[in-house]
């Protein structure tokens, strides 16, 4: 089984042949694919390399992680594969609109910001008096 490596911190306008030559300096047979922006076609700053041998993958990480490439220090590490249930509907995840029983989503509390005063919040003009009253009540509870 091949090992997949993440290669990040790539310059946006790097020469793919230069990077392939750098990878070939470690070992032959390393396949690299840059991740491109859909709109511009430029590299998004990272890509993935597939390597058949685990020892070669470890050597590649050791030799290239942190190494300078066209003004940027490369970040090379093992790629973590996504679960098939990651929920990415474009790739056939669980969020597709078929009538299957999907796990319910967690309820998210939305925070709505408004300049209007909150009906439950005390009037700020009385905040000082309110804190004094709370102290008096706390003192009465501890004294009893």
The first five atom37 places (N, CA, C, CB, O) and aatype in JSON, in Angstrom:
{
  "aatype": [20, 20, 20, 20, 20, 20, 20, 20, 20, 20, 20, 20, 20, 20, 20, 20, 20, 20, 20, 20, 20, 20, 20, 20, 20, 20, 20, 20, 20, 20, 20, 20, 20, 20, 20, 20, 20, 20, 20, 20, 20, 20, 20, 20, 20, 20, 20, 20, 20, 20, 20, 20, 20, 20, 20, 20, 20, 20, 20, 20, 20, 20, 20, 20, 20, 20, 20, 20, 20, 20, 20, 20, 20, 20, 20, 20, 20, 20, 20, 20, 20, 20, 20, 20, 20, 20, 20, 20, 20, 20, 20, 20, 20, 20, 20, 20, 20, 20, 20, 20, 20, 20, 20, 20, 20, 20, 20, 20, 20, 20, 20, 20, 20, 20, 20, 20, 20, 20, 20, 20, 20, 20, 20, 20, 20, 20, 20, 20, 20, 20, 20, 20, 20, 20, 20, 20, 20, 20, 20, 20, 20, 20, 20, 20],
  "atom_mask": [
    [1, 1, 1, 1, 1],
    [1, 1, 1, 1, 1],
    [1, 1, 1, 1, 1],
    [1, 1, 1, 1, 1],
    [1, 1, 1, 1, 1],
    [1, 1, 1, 1, 1],
    [1, 1, 1, 1, 1],
    [1, 1, 1, 1, 1],
    [1, 1, 1, 1, 1],
    [1, 1, 1, 1, 1],
    [1, 1, 1, 1, 1],
    [1, 1, 1, 1, 1],
    [1, 1, 1, 1, 1],
    [1, 1, 1, 1, 1],
    [1, 1, 1, 1, 1],
    [1, 1, 1, 1, 1],
    [1, 1, 1, 1, 1],
    [1, 1, 1, 1, 1],
    [1, 1, 1, 1, 1],
    [1, 1, 1, 1, 1],
    [1, 1, 1, 1, 1],
    [1, 1, 1, 1, 1],
    [1, 1, 1, 1, 1],
    [1, 1, 1, 1, 1],
    [1, 1, 1, 1, 1],
    [1, 1, 1, 1, 1],
    [1, 1, 1, 1, 1],
    [1, 1, 1, 1, 1],
    [1, 1, 1, 1, 1],
    [1, 1, 1, 1, 1],
    [1, 1, 1, 1, 1],
    [1, 1, 1, 1, 1],
    [1, 1, 1, 1, 1],
    [1, 1, 1, 1, 1],
    [1, 1, 1, 1, 1],
    [1, 1, 1, 1, 1],
    [1, 1, 1, 1, 1],
    [1, 1, 1, 1, 1],
    [1, 1, 1, 1, 1],
    [1, 1, 1, 1, 1],
    [1, 1, 1, 1, 1],
    [1, 1, 1, 1, 1],
    [1, 1, 1, 1, 1],
    [1, 1, 1, 1, 1],
    [1, 1, 1, 1, 1],
    [1, 1, 1, 1, 1],
    [1, 1, 1, 1, 1],
    [1, 1, 1, 1, 1],
    [1, 1, 1, 1, 1],
    [1, 1, 1, 1, 1],
    [1, 1, 1, 1, 1],
    [1, 1, 1, 1, 1],
    [1, 1, 1, 1, 1],
    [1, 1, 1, 1, 1],
    [1, 1, 1, 1, 1],
    [1, 1, 1, 1, 1],
    [1, 1, 1, 1, 1],
    [1, 1, 1, 1, 1],
    [1, 1, 1, 1, 1],
    [1, 1, 1, 1, 1],
    [1, 1, 1, 1, 1],
    [1, 1, 1, 1, 1],
    [1, 1, 1, 1, 1],
    [1, 1, 1, 1, 1],
    [1, 1, 1, 1, 1],
    [1, 1, 1, 1, 1],
    [1, 1, 1, 1, 1],
    [1, 1, 1, 1, 1],
    [1, 1, 1, 1, 1],
    [1, 1, 1, 1, 1],
    [1, 1, 1, 1, 1],
    [1, 1, 1, 1, 1],
    [1, 1, 1, 1, 1],
    [1, 1, 1, 1, 1],
    [1, 1, 1, 1, 1],
    [1, 1, 1, 1, 1],
    [1, 1, 1, 1, 1],
    [1, 1, 1, 1, 1],
    [1, 1, 1, 1, 1],
    [1, 1, 1, 1, 1],
    [1, 1, 1, 1, 1],
    [1, 1, 1, 1, 1],
    [1, 1, 1, 1, 1],
    [1, 1, 1, 1, 1],
    [1, 1, 1, 1, 1],
    [1, 1, 1, 1, 1],
    [1, 1, 1, 1, 1],
    [1, 1, 1, 1, 1],
    [1, 1, 1, 1, 1],
    [1, 1, 1, 1, 1],
    [1, 1, 1, 1, 1],
    [1, 1, 1, 1, 1],
    [1, 1, 1, 1, 1],
    [1, 1, 1, 1, 1],
    [1, 1, 1, 1, 1],
    [1, 1, 1, 1, 1],
    [1, 1, 1, 1, 1],
    [1, 1, 1, 1, 1],
    [1, 1, 1, 1, 1],
    [1, 1, 1, 1, 1],
    [1, 1, 1, 1, 1],
    [1, 1, 1, 1, 1],
    [1, 1, 1, 1, 1],
    [1, 1, 1, 1, 1],
    [1, 1, 1, 1, 1],
    [1, 1, 1, 1, 1],
    [1, 1, 1, 1, 1],
    [1, 1, 1, 1, 1],
    [1, 1, 1, 1, 1],
    [1, 1, 1, 1, 1],
    [1, 1, 1, 1, 1],
    [1, 1, 1, 1, 1],
    [1, 1, 1, 1, 1],
    [1, 1, 1, 1, 1],
    [1, 1, 1, 1, 1],
    [1, 1, 1, 1, 1],
    [1, 1, 1, 1, 1],
    [1, 1, 1, 1, 1],
    [1, 1, 1, 1, 1],
    [1, 1, 1, 1, 1],
    [1, 1, 1, 1, 1],
    [1, 1, 1, 1, 1],
    [1, 1, 1, 1, 1],
    [1, 1, 1, 1, 1],
    [1, 1, 1, 1, 1],
    [1, 1, 1, 1, 1],
    [1, 1, 1, 1, 1],
    [1, 1, 1, 1, 1],
    [1, 1, 1, 1, 1],
    [1, 1, 1, 1, 1],
    [1, 1, 1, 1, 1],
    [1, 1, 1, 1, 1],
    [1, 1, 1, 1, 1],
    [1, 1, 1, 1, 1],
    [1, 1, 1, 1, 1],
    [1, 1, 1, 1, 1],
    [1, 1, 1, 1, 1],
    [1, 1, 1, 1, 1],
    [1, 1, 1, 1, 1],
    [1, 1, 1, 1, 1],
    [1, 1, 1, 1, 1],
    [1, 1, 1, 1, 1],
    [1, 1, 1, 1, 1],
    [1, 1, 1, 1, 1]
  ],
  "atom_positions": [
    [[0.84, -1.18, 0.0], [0.0, 0.0, 0.0], [0.88, 1.24, 0.0], [-0.96, 0.0, 1.22], [1.89, 1.29, 0.7]],
    [[0.5, 2.23, -0.78], [1.33, 3.42, -0.89], [1.09, 4.34, 0.31], [1.05, 4.17, -2.21], [0.06, 4.3, 0.97]],
    [[2.1, 5.18, 0.56], [2.04, 6.16, 1.62], [1.76, 7.51, 0.97], [3.36, 6.19, 2.47], [2.37, 7.85, -0.04]],
    [[0.84, 8.26, 1.55], [0.5, 9.56, 1.01], [1.07, 10.62, 1.94], [-1.04, 9.73, 0.85], [0.84, 10.59, 3.15]],
    [[1.82, 11.57, 1.36], [2.43, 12.64, 2.13], [1.83, 13.98, 1.74], [3.95, 12.65, 1.94], [1.52, 14.23, 0.58]],
    [[1.67, 14.83, 2.74], [1.24, 16.2, 2.52], [2.5, 17.04, 2.35], [0.34, 16.73, 3.7], [3.41, 16.95, 3.17]],
    [[2.56, 17.84, 1.3], [3.67, 18.77, 1.1], [3.06, 20.16, 1.05], [4.5, 18.44, -0.22], [2.35, 20.5, 0.1]],
    [[3.34, 20.96, 2.06], [2.73, 22.27, 2.18], [3.73, 23.39, 2.19], [1.92, 22.34, 3.41], [4.94, 23.17, 2.13]],
    [[3.21, 24.59, 2.26], [3.97, 25.83, 2.25], [4.71, 26.02, 0.93], [4.95, 25.86, 3.42], [5.83, 26.52, 0.89]],
    [[4.05, 25.59, -0.15], [4.63, 25.77, -1.48], [4.35, 27.18, -1.97], [4.05, 24.72, -2.48], [3.28, 27.74, -1.69]],
    [[5.3, 27.77, -2.71], [5.01, 29.08, -3.31], [3.89, 28.93, -4.35], [6.29, 29.68, -3.97], [3.78, 27.88, -4.97]],
    [[3.08, 29.95, -4.55], [1.95, 29.85, -5.47], [2.4, 29.63, -6.91], [1.09, 31.09, -5.39], [1.76, 28.89, -7.65]],
    [[3.48, 30.26, -7.3], [3.94, 30.14, -8.69], [5.24, 29.34, -8.75], [4.14, 31.53, -9.32], [6.23, 29.83, -9.3]],
    [[5.25, 28.15, -8.2], [6.45, 27.33, -8.24], [6.48, 26.51, -9.52], [6.53, 26.4, -7.01], [5.45, 26.28, -10.15]],
    [[7.69, 26.08, -9.89], [7.85, 25.25, -11.08], [7.72, 23.79, -10.65], [9.23, 25.51, -11.78], [8.5, 23.31, -9.83]],
    [[6.74, 23.11, -11.2], [6.48, 21.72, -10.82], [7.68, 20.83, -11.12], [5.24, 21.18, -11.55], [7.96, 19.88, -10.38]],
    [[8.39, 21.13, -12.19], [9.56, 20.32, -12.56], [10.68, 20.47, -11.53], [10.08, 20.73, -13.96], [11.39, 19.51, -11.24]],
    [[10.83, 21.68, -10.96], [11.83, 21.89, -9.9], [11.5, 21.04, -8.68], [11.9, 23.38, -9.49], [12.39, 20.4, -8.11]],
    [[10.23, 21.03, -8.29], [9.83, 20.23, -7.13], [10.0, 18.74, -7.41], [8.37, 20.53, -6.74], [10.47, 18.0, -6.55]],
    [[9.63, 18.31, -8.61], [9.81, 16.9, -8.96], [11.28, 16.51, -8.95], [9.19, 16.6, -10.33], [11.63, 15.4, -8.56]],
    [[12.16, 17.42, -9.38], [13.6, 17.16, -9.33], [14.07, 17.05, -7.88], [14.37, 18.28, -10.07], [14.91, 16.22, -7.56]],
    [[13.52, 17.9, -7.0], [13.86, 17.83, -5.58], [13.4, 16.5, -4.98], [13.23, 19.01, -4.81], [14.13, 15.88, -4.21]],
    [[12.2, 16.07, -5.33], [11.7, 14.79, -4.83], [12.52, 13.63, -5.39], [10.21, 14.62, -5.21], [12.78, 12.65, -4.69]],
    [[12.93, 13.73, -6.67], [13.72, 12.67, -7.29], [15.12, 12.59, -6.68], [13.83, 12.91, -8.8], [15.76, 11.54, -6.75]],
    [[15.59, 13.68, -6.07], [16.89, 13.63, -5.42], [16.86, 12.72, -4.2], [17.34, 15.03, -5.02], [17.9, 12.2, -3.79]],
    [[15.69, 12.51, -3.62], [15.54, 11.59, -2.5], [15.37, 10.17, -3.01], [14.34, 12.0, -1.6], [16.04, 9.25, -2.55]],
    [[14.47, 10.0, -3.99], [14.22, 8.67, -4.55], [13.41, 8.8, -5.84], [13.49, 7.76, -3.54], [12.7, 9.79, -6.03]],
    [[13.52, 7.82, -6.69], [12.72, 7.78, -7.92], [11.33, 7.21, -7.6], [13.43, 6.93, -9.02], [11.15, 6.54, -6.59]],
    [[10.37, 7.49, -8.46], [9.04, 6.89, -8.34], [8.12, 7.62, -7.38], [9.17, 5.48, -7.91], [7.13, 7.04, -6.95]],
    [[8.43, 8.87, -7.03], [7.55, 9.66, -6.17], [6.6, 10.44, -7.08], [8.37, 10.62, -5.23], [7.03, 11.21, -7.93]],
    [[5.32, 10.22, -6.88], [4.3, 10.89, -7.69], [3.72, 12.05, -6.89], [3.16, 9.89, -8.11], [3.26, 11.88, -5.76]],
    [[3.75, 13.25, -7.49], [3.29, 14.46, -6.8], [2.16, 15.1, -7.58], [4.44, 15.46, -6.6], [2.19, 15.16, -8.81]],
    [[1.15, 15.59, -6.85], [0.06, 16.33, -7.47], [-0.25, 17.55, -6.62], [-1.19, 15.43, -7.64], [-0.59, 17.42, -5.44]],
    [[-0.14, 18.72, -7.22], [-0.45, 19.97, -6.53], [-1.95, 20.18, -6.51], [0.25, 21.18, -7.2], [-2.65, 19.77, -7.44]],
    [[-2.46, 20.8, -5.46], [-3.87, 21.15, -5.36], [-4.01, 22.56, -5.93], [-4.39, 21.06, -3.88], [-3.38, 23.5, -5.46]],
    [[-4.86, 22.69, -6.95], [-5.01, 23.95, -7.67], [-6.32, 24.64, -7.3], [-4.96, 23.72, -9.17], [-7.31, 23.99, -6.97]],
    [[-6.3, 25.96, -7.35], [-7.49, 26.75, -7.13], [-8.41, 26.59, -8.34], [-7.14, 28.25, -6.88], [-7.93, 26.63, -9.48]],
    [[-9.68, 26.42, -8.13], [-10.62, 26.18, -9.22], [-10.74, 27.39, -10.15], [-11.99, 25.83, -8.67], [-10.84, 27.24, -11.37]],
    [[-10.74, 28.57, -9.58], [-10.98, 29.77, -10.37], [-9.72, 30.24, -11.11], [-11.49, 30.89, -9.49], [-9.77, 30.54, -12.3]],
    [[-8.59, 30.29, -10.4], [-7.38, 30.86, -11.0], [-6.48, 29.82, -11.63], [-6.6, 31.61, -9.97], [-5.72, 30.14, -12.55]],
    [[-6.55, 28.59, -11.17], [-5.67, 27.54, -11.68], [-4.3, 27.56, -11.04], [-5.52, 27.68, -13.16], [-3.45, 26.74, -11.39]],
    [[-4.07, 28.49, -10.11], [-2.79, 28.54, -9.39], [-2.78, 27.53, -8.26], [-2.54, 29.95, -8.85], [-3.82, 27.09, -7.78]],
    [[-1.57, 27.16, -7.85], [-1.42, 26.23, -6.72], [-1.95, 26.9, -5.46], [0.06, 25.79, -6.54], [-1.72, 28.09, -5.23]],
    [[-2.64, 26.13, -4.64], [-3.17, 26.65, -3.38], [-2.14, 26.59, -2.26], [-4.4, 25.86, -2.97], [-2.45, 26.92, -1.11]],
    [[-0.91, 26.18, -2.58], [0.16, 26.2, -1.58], [0.45, 24.85, -0.99], [-0.18, 27.15, -0.49], [1.26, 24.73, -0.07]],
    [[-0.2, 23.81, -1.49], [0.08, 22.47, -0.99], [-0.25, 21.44, -2.06], [-0.71, 22.19, 0.3], [-0.87, 21.75, -3.08]],
    [[0.17, 20.22, -1.79], [-0.11, 19.11, -2.69], [0.16, 17.81, -1.96], [0.74, 19.21, -3.98], [0.47, 17.8, -0.77]],
    [[0.05, 16.71, -2.69], [0.22, 15.39, -2.09], [1.17, 14.56, -2.94], [-1.13, 14.69, -1.93], [1.14, 14.6, -4.17]],
    [[2.0, 13.79, -2.26], [2.93, 12.88, -2.92], [2.56, 11.46, -2.52], [4.42, 13.21, -2.56], [2.28, 11.19, -1.35]],
    [[2.55, 10.56, -3.49], [2.31, 9.14, -3.23], [3.61, 8.38, -3.43], [1.19, 8.57, -4.16], [4.3, 8.55, -4.43]],
    [[3.93, 7.54, -2.44], [5.18, 6.81, -2.44], [4.85, 5.37, -2.1], [6.21, 7.41, -1.44], [4.06, 5.1, -1.19]],
    [[5.47, 4.42, -2.83], [5.17, 3.01, -2.62], [5.89, 2.41, -1.41], [5.53, 2.23, -3.85], [5.41, 1.43, -0.85]],
    [[7.01, 2.97, -1.02], [7.83, 2.39, 0.05], [7.78, 3.27, 1.3], [9.3, 2.22, -0.43], [8.01, 4.48, 1.22]],
    [[7.48, 2.67, 2.46], [7.39, 3.42, 3.71], [8.73, 4.01, 4.12], [6.86, 2.52, 4.82], [8.78, 5.1, 4.68]],
    [[9.82, 3.29, 3.84], [11.15, 3.79, 4.2], [11.5, 5.03, 3.39], [12.22, 2.7, 3.99], [12.08, 5.97, 3.91]],
    [[11.13, 5.02, 2.12], [11.39, 6.19, 1.26], [10.55, 7.37, 1.75], [11.06, 5.87, -0.23], [11.02, 8.5, 1.75]],
    [[9.32, 7.11, 2.16], [8.45, 8.17, 2.68], [9.07, 8.79, 3.94], [7.04, 7.62, 2.99], [9.08, 10.01, 4.09]],
    [[9.57, 7.96, 4.83], [10.2, 8.48, 6.04], [11.45, 9.29, 5.7], [10.56, 7.33, 7.0], [11.7, 10.33, 6.3]],
    [[12.22, 8.81, 4.73], [13.43, 9.53, 4.31], [13.06, 10.88, 3.7], [14.25, 8.69, 3.31], [13.75, 11.87, 3.91]],
    [[11.99, 10.9, 2.93], [11.55, 12.15, 2.3], [11.13, 13.16, 3.35], [10.38, 11.87, 1.32], [11.47, 14.34, 3.25]],
    [[10.38, 12.72, 4.35], [9.97, 13.61, 5.44], [11.2, 14.15, 6.15], [9.04, 12.86, 6.44], [11.29, 15.35, 6.42]],
    [[12.14, 13.27, 6.46], [13.34, 13.67, 7.2], [14.17, 14.68, 6.42], [14.18, 12.44, 7.53], [14.69, 15.63, 7.0]],
    [[14.31, 14.48, 5.11], [15.19, 15.32, 4.32], [14.54, 16.63, 3.87], [15.65, 14.56, 3.12], [15.24, 17.64, 3.72]],
    [[13.23, 16.65, 3.64], [12.62, 17.84, 3.06], [11.78, 18.67, 4.02], [11.76, 17.43, 1.93], [11.5, 19.83, 3.72]],
    [[11.39, 18.13, 5.16], [10.58, 18.91, 6.1], [11.42, 20.05, 6.65], [10.04, 18.01, 7.25], [12.45, 19.83, 7.28]],
    [[10.97, 21.29, 6.42], [11.68, 22.47, 6.88], [12.73, 22.97, 5.9], [12.34, 22.17, 8.18], [13.35, 24.0, 6.14]],
    [[12.93, 22.28, 4.81], [13.92, 22.69, 3.81], [13.39, 23.85, 2.99], [14.3, 21.51, 2.9], [12.2, 23.9, 2.66]],
    [[14.28, 24.79, 2.65], [13.91, 25.96, 1.87], [13.69, 25.59, 0.42], [14.98, 27.05, 2.0], [14.51, 24.89, -0.18]],
    [[12.58, 26.05, -0.16], [12.26, 25.82, -1.57], [11.64, 27.09, -2.13], [11.3, 24.6, -1.75], [10.52, 27.45, -1.76]],
    [[12.34, 27.77, -3.0], [11.88, 29.02, -3.63], [11.42, 30.05, -2.6], [10.74, 28.74, -4.6], [10.4, 30.72, -2.8]],
    [[12.16, 30.19, -1.53], [11.86, 31.2, -0.52], [10.94, 30.75, 0.6], [11.26, 32.36, -1.18], [10.73, 31.51, 1.55]],
    [[10.38, 29.57, 0.53], [9.5, 29.06, 1.58], [10.1, 27.8, 2.19], [8.08, 28.77, 1.02], [10.75, 27.01, 1.5]],
    [[9.88, 27.61, 3.48], [10.29, 26.36, 4.13], [9.18, 25.34, 3.97], [10.61, 26.59, 5.64], [8.05, 25.56, 4.41]],
    [[9.49, 24.22, 3.34], [8.49, 23.19, 3.07], [8.01, 22.54, 4.35], [9.06, 22.13, 2.14], [8.74, 22.45, 5.34]],
    [[6.79, 22.09, 4.33], [6.21, 21.31, 5.42], [5.83, 19.96, 4.83], [4.95, 22.03, 6.09], [4.94, 19.88, 3.98]],
    [[6.51, 18.91, 5.27], [6.27, 17.57, 4.73], [5.9, 16.66, 5.89], [7.52, 17.03, 3.96], [6.64, 16.54, 6.86]],
    [[4.73, 16.01, 5.77], [4.28, 15.08, 6.82], [3.31, 14.07, 6.22], [3.6, 15.85, 7.99], [2.81, 14.26, 5.11]],
    [[3.07, 13.02, 6.97], [2.12, 12.0, 6.5], [0.73, 12.6, 6.44], [2.13, 10.75, 7.41], [0.31, 13.33, 7.34]],
    [[0.02, 12.29, 5.38], [-1.33, 12.8, 5.19], [-2.3, 11.9, 5.92], [-1.69, 12.9, 3.69], [-2.2, 10.67, 5.87]],
    [[-3.24, 12.52, 6.61], [-4.29, 11.74, 7.27], [-5.45, 11.62, 6.31], [-4.74, 12.4, 8.61], [-5.95, 12.62, 5.81]],
    [[-5.87, 10.42, 6.04], [-6.97, 10.2, 5.11], [-8.29, 10.55, 5.78], [-6.99, 8.74, 4.61], [-8.48, 10.32, 6.97]],
    [[-9.19, 11.11, 4.98], [-10.52, 11.43, 5.49], [-11.35, 10.18, 5.58], [-11.21, 12.47, 4.6], [-11.19, 9.25, 4.79]],
    [[-12.24, 10.16, 6.57], [-13.21, 9.07, 6.65], [-14.21, 9.24, 5.52], [-13.93, 9.05, 8.04], [-14.44, 10.34, 5.03]],
    [[-14.8, 8.14, 5.11], [-15.81, 8.23, 4.05], [-17.07, 8.92, 4.57], [-16.16, 6.84, 3.52], [-17.88, 9.38, 3.77]],
    [[-17.25, 9.0, 5.89], [-18.41, 9.66, 6.48], [-18.09, 11.07, 6.92], [-18.94, 8.87, 7.65], [-18.65, 11.55, 7.91]],
    [[-17.2, 11.74, 6.23], [-16.81, 13.08, 6.65], [-17.91, 14.1, 6.41], [-15.56, 13.51, 5.92], [-17.82, 15.22, 6.91]],
    [[-18.94, 13.74, 5.67], [-20.05, 14.64, 5.46], [-19.88, 15.55, 4.28], [-20.26, 15.45, 6.67], [-20.64, 16.51, 4.14]],
    [[-18.95, 15.3, 3.43], [-18.75, 16.12, 2.25], [-19.7, 15.64, 1.17], [-17.27, 16.08, 1.77], [-19.46, 14.61, 0.54]],
    [[-20.77, 16.38, 0.96], [-21.83, 15.9, 0.07], [-21.39, 15.83, -1.38], [-23.05, 16.79, 0.18], [-21.96, 15.06, -2.16]],
    [[-20.39, 16.62, -1.78], [-19.94, 16.56, -3.16], [-19.23, 15.25, -3.46], [-19.03, 17.74, -3.47], [-19.13, 14.86, -4.62]],
    [[-18.75, 14.59, -2.47], [-18.03, 13.35, -2.67], [-18.82, 12.14, -2.19], [-16.7, 13.41, -1.97], [-18.24, 11.08, -1.93]],
    [[-20.11, 12.29, -2.08], [-20.96, 11.15, -1.71], [-21.03, 10.91, -0.22], [-20.46, 9.91, -2.38], [-21.21, 9.77, 0.21]],
    [[-20.89, 11.97, 0.58], [-20.95, 11.83, 2.02], [-22.37, 11.64, 2.5], [-20.34, 13.04, 2.69], [-23.26, 11.35, 1.7]],
    [[-22.59, 11.79, 3.8], [-23.9, 11.52, 4.38], [-24.87, 12.68, 4.24], [-23.74, 11.19, 5.82], [-26.02, 12.55, 4.64]],
    [[-24.45, 13.81, 3.69], [-25.34, 14.95, 3.59], [-26.11, 15.02, 2.29], [-24.57, 16.2, 3.77], [-26.69, 16.06, 1.98]],
    [[-26.14, 13.96, 1.52], [-26.86, 14.0, 0.27], [-28.36, 14.01, 0.56], [-26.48, 12.79, -0.64], [-28.8, 13.59, 1.63]],
    [[-29.13, 14.49, -0.4], [-30.56, 14.67, -0.17], [-31.39, 13.45, -0.54], [-31.05, 15.85, -0.95], [-32.5, 13.6, -1.06]],
    [[-30.89, 12.28, -0.3], [-31.75, 11.11, -0.47], [-32.46, 10.86, 0.86], [-30.92, 9.85, -0.92], [-32.05, 11.41, 1.88]],
    [[-33.47, 10.07, 0.86], [-34.29, 9.9, 2.06], [-33.74, 8.88, 3.02], [-35.68, 9.52, 1.67], [-34.51, 8.18, 3.68]],
    [[-32.44, 8.75, 3.12], [-31.85, 7.81, 4.07], [-31.85, 8.43, 5.46], [-30.4, 7.42, 3.64], [-31.93, 9.65, 5.62]],
    [[-31.75, 7.59, 6.46], [-31.74, 8.04, 7.84], [-30.33, 8.49, 8.2], [-32.22, 6.92, 8.79], [-29.47, 7.66, 8.48]],
    [[-30.08, 9.77, 8.19], [-28.78, 10.33, 8.57], [-28.83, 10.71, 10.04], [-28.4, 11.56, 7.67], [-29.91, 10.96, 10.59]],
    [[-27.69, 10.77, 10.66], [-27.62, 11.17, 12.06], [-28.07, 12.62, 12.17], [-26.19, 10.98, 12.63], [-27.69, 13.45, 11.35]],
    [[-28.87, 12.94, 13.19], [-29.33, 14.33, 13.32], [-28.16, 15.26, 13.66], [-30.42, 14.42, 14.4], [-27.23, 14.89, 14.37]],
    [[-28.25, 16.47, 13.14], [-27.22, 17.45, 13.41], [-27.38, 18.0, 14.81], [-27.26, 18.59, 12.39], [-28.49, 18.07, 15.34]],
    [[-26.27, 18.37, 15.41], [-26.34, 18.99, 16.72], [-26.99, 20.36, 16.59], [-24.94, 19.11, 17.36], [-26.74, 21.09, 15.63]],
    [[-27.8, 20.68, 17.55], [-28.42, 22.0, 17.54], [-27.38, 23.05, 17.87], [-29.59, 22.07, 18.53], [-26.69, 22.94, 18.88]],
    [[-27.26, 24.03, 17.06], [-26.29, 25.1, 17.3], [-27.04, 26.32, 17.8], [-25.48, 25.43, 16.02], [-28.04, 26.74, 17.21]],
    [[-26.55, 26.89, 18.88], [-27.15, 28.11, 19.38], [-26.57, 29.27, 18.61], [-26.92, 28.27, 20.92], [-25.36, 29.5, 18.6]],
    [[-27.44, 30.0, 17.96], [-27.0, 31.14, 17.19], [-27.01, 32.37, 18.08], [-27.88, 31.34, 15.93], [-27.96, 32.61, 18.83]],
    [[-25.97, 33.14, 17.98], [-25.87, 34.38, 18.73], [-26.26, 35.51, 17.78], [-24.44, 34.6, 19.32], [-25.65, 35.7, 16.73]],
    [[-27.27, 36.23, 18.16], [-27.74, 37.35, 17.34], [-27.38, 38.62, 18.08], [-29.29, 37.26, 17.06], [-27.79, 38.83, 19.22]],
    [[-26.62, 39.46, 17.42], [-26.2, 40.72, 18.03], [-27.18, 41.81, 17.65], [-24.76, 41.1, 17.59], [-27.6, 41.93, 16.5]],
    [[-27.53, 42.6, 18.64], [-28.49, 43.67, 18.4], [-28.16, 44.83, 19.33], [-29.95, 43.18, 18.63], [-27.61, 44.63, 20.41]],
    [[-28.51, 46.02, 18.89], [-28.32, 47.2, 19.74], [-29.48, 47.4, 20.71], [-28.14, 48.44, 18.89], [-29.38, 48.18, 21.65]],
    [[-30.56, 46.68, 20.46], [-31.73, 46.81, 21.32], [-31.43, 46.16, 22.67], [-32.97, 46.16, 20.67], [-30.77, 45.12, 22.73]],
    [[-31.9, 46.77, 23.77], [-31.64, 46.18, 25.09], [-32.36, 44.85, 25.25], [-32.07, 47.14, 26.21], [-33.48, 44.67, 24.78]],
    [[-31.7, 43.93, 25.91], [-32.26, 42.61, 26.17], [-33.29, 42.75, 27.3], [-31.14, 41.57, 26.54], [-33.01, 43.37, 28.32]],
    [[-34.46, 42.17, 27.12], [-35.52, 42.28, 28.12], [-35.12, 41.61, 29.43], [-36.81, 41.66, 27.59], [-35.59, 42.01, 30.49]],
    [[-34.26, 40.59, 29.37], [-33.86, 39.88, 30.58], [-32.69, 40.55, 31.3], [-33.49, 38.45, 30.24], [-32.49, 40.32, 32.49]],
    [[-31.94, 41.38, 30.61], [-30.78, 42.03, 31.21], [-31.23, 43.21, 32.05], [-29.78, 42.49, 30.12], [-32.2, 43.89, 31.71]],
    [[-30.52, 43.46, 33.16], [-30.89, 44.6, 34.0], [-30.54, 45.91, 33.31], [-30.19, 44.51, 35.38], [-29.67, 45.97, 32.44]],
    [[-31.24, 46.93, 33.72], [-30.97, 48.26, 33.18], [-29.57, 48.68, 33.62], [-32.05, 49.3, 33.65], [-29.27, 48.64, 34.82]],
    [[-28.69, 49.09, 32.69], [-27.32, 49.42, 33.07], [-27.23, 50.6, 34.02], [-26.52, 49.7, 31.85], [-26.22, 50.76, 34.71]],
    [[-28.26, 51.43, 34.08], [-28.23, 52.57, 35.01], [-28.28, 52.1, 36.46], [-29.42, 53.52, 34.73], [-27.84, 52.82, 37.36]],
    [[-28.8, 50.89, 36.68], [-28.94, 50.37, 38.04], [-27.94, 49.26, 38.34], [-30.34, 49.86, 38.25], [-28.08, 48.58, 39.36]],
    [[-26.94, 49.07, 37.49], [-26.0, 47.97, 37.68], [-25.24, 48.08, 38.99], [-25.01, 47.92, 36.52], [-25.02, 47.07, 39.67]],
    [[-24.85, 49.29, 39.37], [-24.12, 49.48, 40.64], [-24.98, 49.11, 41.83], [-23.65, 50.93, 40.77], [-24.53, 48.44, 42.76]],
    [[-26.23, 49.56, 41.81], [-27.16, 49.25, 42.9], [-27.45, 47.76, 42.95], [-28.47, 50.04, 42.74], [-27.56, 47.18, 44.04]],
    [[-27.57, 47.13, 41.79], [-27.85, 45.71, 41.73], [-26.71, 44.89, 42.34], [-28.08, 45.28, 40.28], [-26.96, 43.92, 43.06]],
    [[-25.49, 45.28, 42.07], [-24.37, 44.53, 42.64], [-24.33, 44.69, 44.17], [-23.02, 45.0, 42.02], [-23.99, 43.74, 44.87]],
    [[-24.69, 45.87, 44.69], [-24.74, 46.07, 46.14], [-25.81, 45.17, 46.75], [-25.01, 47.55, 46.48], [-25.6, 44.59, 47.81]],
    [[-26.97, 45.07, 46.09], [-28.05, 44.23, 46.6], [-27.63, 42.75, 46.61], [-29.32, 44.42, 45.76], [-27.95, 42.03, 47.55]],
    [[-26.93, 42.32, 45.57], [-26.47, 40.94, 45.53], [-25.51, 40.65, 46.67], [-25.8, 40.64, 44.19], [-25.57, 39.58, 47.28]],
    [[-24.62, 41.6, 46.97], [-23.7, 41.42, 48.09], [-24.45, 41.32, 49.42], [-22.69, 42.57, 48.14], [-24.11, 40.49, 50.26]],
    [[-25.45, 42.17, 49.61], [-26.24, 42.13, 50.84], [-26.94, 40.78, 51.0], [-27.27, 43.25, 50.85], [-26.97, 40.22, 52.09]],
    [[-27.51, 40.26, 49.9], [-28.18, 38.97, 49.96], [-27.2, 37.85, 50.28], [-28.89, 38.68, 48.63], [-27.51, 36.97, 51.08]],
    [[-26.02, 37.87, 49.66], [-25.01, 36.85, 49.94], [-24.57, 36.9, 51.39], [-23.81, 37.03, 49.04], [-24.37, 35.85, 52.01]],
    [[-24.42, 38.09, 51.95], [-24.03, 38.24, 53.36], [-25.12, 37.71, 54.28], [-23.74, 39.71, 53.69], [-24.8, 37.11, 55.3]],
    [[-26.38, 37.93, 53.95], [-27.49, 37.42, 54.78], [-27.53, 35.91, 54.76], [-28.84, 37.99, 54.3], [-27.8, 35.29, 55.78]],
    [[-27.26, 35.29, 53.6], [-27.29, 33.83, 53.5], [-26.18, 33.2, 54.31], [-27.18, 33.39, 52.03], [-26.4, 32.16, 54.93]],
    [[-25.0, 33.8, 54.32], [-23.88, 33.23, 55.07], [-24.05, 33.45, 56.56], [-22.58, 33.84, 54.6], [-23.56, 32.64, 57.35]],
    [[-24.73, 34.53, 56.98], [-24.93, 34.82, 58.4], [-25.96, 33.89, 59.03], [-25.36, 36.27, 58.59], [-25.87, 33.63, 60.23]],
    [[-26.92, 33.4, 58.29], [-28.0, 32.57, 58.84], [-27.58, 31.16, 59.05], [-29.19, 32.6, 57.94], [-28.38, 30.34, 59.5]]
  ]
}
